[in-house]
Amino acid sequence: MKCAVCLVVLALCFCAPSLMAQSSDHVNIGIFAEYFNLSRTSPHTNFVGLGGRAGFNVHPNVQLEAEMGYDFERAFVSTFTNGASGQLVRVRTRPLHALFGPKFMTNAGPFRAFGTFKVGLVNFSTTAENVPNGFVGSLGAVTTGDTRFAMYPGVGVEGFAGPFGLRAEVGDEIYFDNGTRNNLKASFGPVFRF
């Protein structure tokens, strides 16, 4: 863990001159709603939660991003002959995702497509506490709980009207636990750039 923190600090130090040389659109901050399909269980478990991300440009088409998401509810979908219904239920098992890596953008205009590849961790903690206390407990359980190395390749689109925008992203969050575990992950939310 200390090694990962040192690498992030080192990357920020090397990228700071590039960040300061740009005149606009060099920092993005956003929040998102997240869907995480845990494929290890049968049937798959669908989690939903919230997260935040921050990124800064190291090149007009490359951004370094860090994000963290906390999934505290489970989505249940029931299918009937005349349609389907869904329900969100607070659960005790709550995944915490922390990822860092580059985002490669098509252009610097108001609409752009992007690809990303991030590495980090996913932690599966169990709690009956409310969401804020459960989140704090999950952060504390990273070093003592069920934490796994994770990789995340993803793609998405974002559109801006001035400094405000919306972003949609989908990818495969892969973690390693007695083999490779592939899991669909999607997020959507507002972004502010300056």
C-alpha positions, 0 to 999 in steps of 0.5 A: 500500500505504501508503494502505491501511495509513493507511485501516485505522489511521484506521478503527480510530481512529474505531471505538475509542470504539464498541468500548470502549462495548460490554460483551461480544461485541465482538471475534472471533478465529478460524482457518479452513480455506480452499478457493479455486477458481481459475477462470482455468485450464482445468480450474479449479485447486482450492487449500486452505490455512489462515488467520486473521481478527480483527474488532471490533464498531462496532455490535451488528450490524456488525463490521470484519474483517481476514483472511489466508489462505495456500493451499499445497496443491492438491485433486485429485478423480477421478471413477469409475463407482462413486464419487470419490476426493480427494487433497491435493498440496503445490504450488509456486504458492501464493495469499496472500489479504489482505482487510478490510471490514465484516461485517453480522450479523442479530442478536447471539444464539448463531446468526446469518447474515451478509453481508460485503464486503471488499477487499484483494489476492491474491498468486500466488507460486511457491516450493518451500519448506516451508509456514512459509517459503513463507508468509513468502516470500509476504508479502515478494513482495506488493510484488514478485510477482504481486499483484492488487487483490481484492474479496470479497462473501460470506455465511455462518452462525456459531453460538456456545456461550458464547465458542466458536463455529463459522463457515462462509462462502462467496463470490466472490473477484474479482480483476482481471488483464486483466479480471475473474476470479471465483473461488469461495472457502469457509472453515470454522473455530472462532471465539472471541469476547470 
